[in-house]
Amino acid sequence: MLTITICLFLAGIAMGAAFACVWAWGVRSGQFKDLEDSKQQVFWPDIAPDAEPAKASDMSLATPKGNT
């Protein structure tokens, strides 16, 4: 029982250290500069300013391909 507890404790410490490394990388690389812009891209992608509607020529599934 003590072995399982120690393993779980070490796994928790390892996950915390991994999160700290990812967080430090995000801060140093500037990923957390404009959180509001990221929020709008994730939660409202249909109203994002850089989103382009799909063109009818891009939808090639409507016409069958082959020797017809």
CYANA upper distance limits for C-alpha pairs under 8 A (distance plus 0.5 A):
  1 MET  CA      5 THR  CA      6.95
  2 LEU  CA      6 ILE  CA      6.67
  3 THR  CA      7 CYS  CA      6.65
  4 ILE  CA      8 LEU  CA      6.62
  5 THR  CA      9 PHE  CA      6.59
  6 ILE  CA     10 LEU  CA      6.62
  7 CYS  CA     11 ALA  CA      6.59
  8 LEU  CA     12 GLY  CA      6.68
  9 PHE  CA     13 ILE  CA      6.79
 10 LEU  CA     14 ALA  CA      6.60
 11 ALA  CA     15 MET  CA      6.68
 12 GLY  CA     16 GLY  CA      6.65
 13 ILE  CA     17 ALA  CA      6.68
 14 ALA  CA     18 ALA  CA      6.62
 15 MET  CA     19 PHE  CA      6.67
 16 GLY  CA     20 ALA  CA      6.68
 17 ALA  CA     21 CYS  CA      6.74
 18 ALA  CA     22 VAL  CA      6.81
 19 PHE  CA     23 TRP  CA      6.51
 20 ALA  CA     24 ALA  CA      6.54
 21 CYS  CA     25 TRP  CA      6.65
 22 VAL  CA     26 GLY  CA      6.68
 23 TRP  CA     27 VAL  CA      6.75
 24 ALA  CA     28 ARG  CA      6.61
 25 TRP  CA     29 SER  CA      6.47
 26 GLY  CA     30 GLY  CA      6.58
 26 GLY  CA     31 GLN  CA      5.48
 26 GLY  CA     32 PHE  CA      7.03
 27 VAL  CA     31 GLN  CA      6.64
 27 VAL  CA     32 PHE  CA      6.59
 34 ASP  CA     38 SER  CA      7.25
 35 LEU  CA     39 LYS  CA      6.61
 36 GLU  CA     40 GLN  CA      6.82
 37 ASP  CA     41 GLN  CA      6.85
 38 SER  CA     42 VAL  CA      6.72
 39 LYS  CA     43 PHE  CA      6.42
 39 LYS  CA     44 TRP  CA      8.34
 40 GLN  CA     44 TRP  CA      5.67
 40 GLN  CA     45 PRO  CA      7.37
 40 GLN  CA     48 ALA  CA      7.52
 41 GLN  CA     45 PRO  CA      5.55
 41 GLN  CA     48 ALA  CA      6.63
 44 TRP  CA     48 ALA  CA      7.02
 45 PRO  CA     51 ALA  CA      7.74
 46 ASP  CA     51 ALA  CA      7.32
 47 ILE  CA     51 ALA  CA      7.75
 54 ALA  CA     58 ASP  CA      7.32
 54 ALA  CA     59 MET  CA      8.43
 55 LYS  CA     59 MET  CA      7.61
